[in-house]
Amino acid sequence: MKWKDWLRIGRMQTAPADACLILVPVLMCYSFTDLSTWLMLGIAILLHFLGFGHNSLMDTALGYDLKDPSKRHHPLVAGRISLHTAHLVIHSLLMTSAIAIGAFTYYYAKEPALSLLFLLIYYTAGVAYNSGLDKETPFSFIPISICFTSLAGWAWTMVQPLNQLGIIYMAYIFLTILFQIAYEGNLKELPVAGKVERVNFLTLLGARLQKRTYRWEDYSWIVDYFHPGYSAVFAWIVKILSILLIGLLITENWSILWFSALSTGIIIQLYTLTAPRPYRRDCELFNMSLMEILSIYLPIPIFVPEVDAVILMVLGVLWFFGFNKLLWEASYPRV
């Protein structure tokens, strides 16, 4: 079913991440009863499809995903959608979306000049990352963190002037993406370190997978065992800094409860992802998904009014697990 393969190419199960990133500043000024909110939601879904679709396309076209055994089931690698068709569709939509969203930004943004600058940085940093920087440098987390931070800046300046609160929000997004790509992304690719990417960032920090034999009675099996090295220190610093940023904004009793609950969950997941352990890619992907949900949801009720925050988070969870089941037949994205 080709429509499913197109959704897989765009990794549509994680569209709530872009939607939440964009809608947090929007819902500070509007609500779900306003057309503006739904228009920005539509843009968020489109940008997610194009950004991640472009990443899938270029990783396959440049040969990276062809070397990765875990990507054999992907539509472009398996040949269910041709590279020719994908180039025509995704690159044409990238060009037309940039023009259309740029025009929309110019006419409707609260701070047009700054908003257009953020939009320009978002597109250029994203294209640079997708076109080779994600595999050719161990510091690929820099352009992609700048990319999504700029998207947050674009959304903020579309609906309100950039202020201190907006800068804190953008800093939180930067640290969230930094952890997601620098640590989780490289952890996911650790089994093919040096085979697909030139250098895995975590290996520079001493992380490695080591074969270990386990025995029980007459049975024995060999597993990959994860040694984090100094990558665990890096992960803890980045995540604790992001938690402290949101902690600066706590002013009400209910937000203290929310912050305490989700921060505790983040720290538990942080320990799970950084501890020495047997490495199973499916378990790693599931734990990364939980970490991303907690991290994305941590600031939402602190920035957004309660009712709209609940609607946004419920819709996000239903979308994430529903699309994972639809596209990957799992509770986590098999990517």
N, C-alpha and C positions, 0 to 999 in steps of 0.2 A: 504494500500500500504506500504509494509515493508520498502522500501527504504526511504520513508518519515519519518517513525518512527526512523530509524537509524540516520537520519539527526537531528531529534528532540532530540534524546538522546545526540548527540554531540553538540547540540545548535548551529547549523551551521550558524544561522542568525548573530551571533556576531563574526564570524571568521575574519572580517575586523580589529577588535581590535588587534588580534595577528599579522595579516599581516602588519598593520601599525607599530606596535611596532618593528617588525623585519626588515621591509623594510626601515625605516627611515635611519639607519646607512648604509644599503646596497646601497641605492640610492645616498648617499653622494659620493660613489666611482664608482658605475655603473649606468646604466639607464635601461629603459624598453626594450631597444633593445639588452641587454646582456642576455645570457643564465643564468648567475649566478643569476640574479634578479629573474627569473622565477623558478629556482631551490629552492631558499630561500623562495619564495612565496609558493611553493608546500609543503615545510617543515613546514611553518607556519600554513597552513590549516590542515595538518596532526596532528601537535601538538595540535592545537585547538580542533579538533575532539576527540583526545585521552584524553586530559586533562579534558574537560568538560564531555565527555562520561564517564570517570572514576568517576567523581563527581556524575553524575546522577546514575550510577550503585551502588556506595557504599552508597549513601544516601537512595536508595531503599533497598539494601541488608541488611543494618543495621537497617532498619525499620523507619527511620526518615520521609521519604516522605510518607510512609503509614499512618502517623498520620496527615498529612497536607492536609486539604480539597482542597486547591488551586492546588494540584499536582495530583488530581484524573484522569485528562485527559492525563497524561504523559504515554508514551508507556510501561515502565517497571511497573508502578503502576497499569495500566489498564490490564496488562498481554498480551498485543499484541506481545511483545517480551519477552521470558522467561529469568529469571535471569541466568539460566544455559548457554544459548547461549551467553548472554551478557558477562558473565565472560570469556568464552572461546575466544571470539573475542577481547574484549578490553584488557584483561590482556596479551594475546599472542602478540597483536600489540604493547603494551607498552614495552614488553621485547625486541622484535625484532627491534623496532624503536630506543630504547636506544643504542643497539649494532651498528646499521647501522649509526645513526647520530653521535655516538661517533667516529666511524672509519672515517667518512667523516670529522669530526672536526679535528682529529689528522693529517690528510694528507693535509688539505686545509686551516686551520685557519692561520691568520697572527700571532696570539699569541696562539699556540696550548695548552700550559699548562694552561694558564688563561682561555681560552675558554672551555677546558674540565672541569675545576673546576666550572665554571658558569653552564655548562650543568648538572653536577652532582648535584649541589645545586637545580637547577630548578626541576629535576626529584624527588629528595628526599623530598623537601619541598612541592611540589605539591601532591605527594602520601600521605604524612603525613596529609596534609589539607583534602584531599578527603576521607581519611580512618577514620575520626572521629573528627579531630581537628576543622573542620568547625562547628560542633554541640556541642562538649563537653567543649569548652572553650569560654568565651566571647571575648577573645583576638585572635580569629582565623584569624583576619586581619594581624597579624604579619607573620605567615608562608606563606600566599598567596601573601603578598606584597613582601616578600623576593623571592618567587618563580618567579614572573613576572619581578622583577628587575634583577634577574639572567638571565632570558631569554633575556632581553635587553642587558646585559653584554655579553652574548654569541654571539648575533648577531653583536655587535660592534667589538668584538675581532676576529670575523671570517673574517672581511674585512679590519680592520685597528687597529693600536695599541690603547690601552686605554689611553686617555689623559684627560685634564681638561674638555673639551667639552663633552666627553663621560660620565664623572662622573656627570656632571650637567644633562645630559639626563637620566641617571639611577636614579638620585634623583627625577626627575620629574615623572618618571614612578612609583617609590615607592609611592609618595604622591598621584598620580592619583588612583592607586589600593587601597591605604589606605582609601581614601574617598569612593571609589566604594564599598568596602566590609564592612568597619567599619560603615559607615553611611548609604549608600543606601541599602546595603544588609540587614542590621538589620532593617531598616525602612520598607523594603518589608516584612520582617517576623514578624513585630510587632504584627499583629493580632493573631499569634500563639506563642507569647513569653511565655516561660516556659512550653509549651506543646511539642514542637519539639526540640528546643535547650534547654540546661539546663538554661542558662541565656542569655538574649539579651543585647548586649553591650549598646544600647541606654537607656535601663531601668536603667542601673547603673548610667547614667548621668541625670536621672530624666525624661526621655521621657515616655509618656504613652498615651494610647487611652482611652477616656472617652465617655460613651454614652451620647448623647445630643438630646433632643427632639425639633423639629422645627414644627411650626404651621402656617398655612395659610388658613384663612377662616374656612371651615369645615374639613380641612385635617390636619393630623399630621403624622410625620414620625420620626424615630429614626436613628441617624447616629453615626458613630465613629468619635470623634473629637480629632485631634492630638495636644498634648501639648509637645513641644520639650524639655523643661527643659534646662539643660546645654549642651545637645547634639548639639544645634545650635551653641554654642560657639566653640565646637570642630570642627564642619563642616566648619565654617568660617575660623578658624586658618589654617586648612589643605589646604583648597582651595586657600586662599590668598597667602600662602607660595608657592604653586605650580605656581601661576600666576607670582609672583615676580621672581622665578627662570628663567622662560622663558624671562621675562622682561630684565634680565641681558644680554641677547644675541642680543637685538635689536640694529641694526647698520644702517639700511637703511630706507628711507622714506616709501617705500611700506610695509615693515615689521611692521612699526609703525601703519599703517592703519589696517593691518590684526590683529595685536596684540590687538589694541584698540577695534575692532569690536567683536572679539571672547571673549575677556576678559569681555566686557560688557554683552554679552550673557551669559557667565558663571555666572556672578554675579546676573543677573536676575533669572536664574535657581536656583542659590544657595538660593536666597531669597524665591523663590517658594517652594523649598524643605525643608526649615527650619522654615517657618512661621507657627504659629498656624492656623489650618484649618480643615474643614471636610475631613476625610480620605476616599478616594476611591482608591482601589488597582489598578484599570486599569489606572486611571489618574496618580497615583504615578509611575507606570511602564513607561508610556509615557514620563513623565517629566525626569525620570532617563535616558531614552534612549537619549533624547535631550542633557542632561548634559554630557553623555559619548561621544557623537559625538563631541560636542564642545571641550571637554577636550583632546580627542585623536587628533583632527585636529589642535589644537592651535600651537603645535611646528612644524608641518610638513613643511610648506613653509619656515620656518626660518632655518631649517636644510637642506632641499632638494631643488635642482634647480626647478625653477618655473614650467616648462612643466611637469616634472615627478611628482611634487607635485600635480598638477591639475589632472593628470591621476589617481594617487593613491586615491585621495579624491573622485573623481567622481565614480570610480569603487567601492569604499567602501560604498558610499551612495546607489548606485544601488543594490549592494549585500545585504545590511542590510534590506532595505525596500522590496526588491524582495523576499528574503527568509522568512521574517516575513509573507508576504502575502501567500507564498506557504505553509509554515509549520503551521502557527498559525492563518491565516485568519484575521490578524490585522496588524496595522502599528508599533506595538511594540511586543516584545517577551512575550507571556503569560506564563511566568515562575516566 
